[in-house]
Structures are given as structure tokens and as C-alpha cells.
Amino acid sequence: MSLVFKCKVGKKGALYLPKGVLKMLRLREGVKVELTVEEGRLVVRPIYDPLDLALNGPKFAETTVEEFERESEEMQSELFED
């Protein structure tokens, strides 16, 4: 399913995207994007910074410091056992 939005080209070629598009793609000032021209169409793909995603992106798991430490110790013992 494709959604269609209209925007304006401003001074110096700036594209002014609707708020709905910005929100949907989690775009804000400073986020880099990749522009591709495919068969006469402009495709905009966000390039998210991994650190920014970790700090501000959606959270999908929960852990405690104790659980993290236990998992880390288990992995280390598996990797470095003699």
C-alpha cells in the first residue's frame, strides 16, 4: 500500500515535508536521508544513527543490571572456557 503526500519545493531546492510524513518516518532536523531517483521517482530513505536509535527509538525489551551482568558472565564463560 502506498500513501501519497504533497509537498512544496522551497528556496535552494528545499523540500518541505508534511508533519505526518516526518512523524511516520521519525524524521527531525539533523537526520540524514538517502535520495534515490528510480524511474523518474524520488525515493527518500532515512539513515538513522544507531546511537540515536538506541537512546530515542522504540524500546522492545526490558532488563535489569543484574540480568545483564549474569548474561555477560555466562557468555564470557562459554567463550573463554579452557
Summary of the structure (lengths in Angstrom):
residues: 82
radius of gyration: 20.7
end to end distance: 54.4
largest distance: 65.5
contacts: 121
relative contact order: 0.09
helix: 39%
strand: 22%
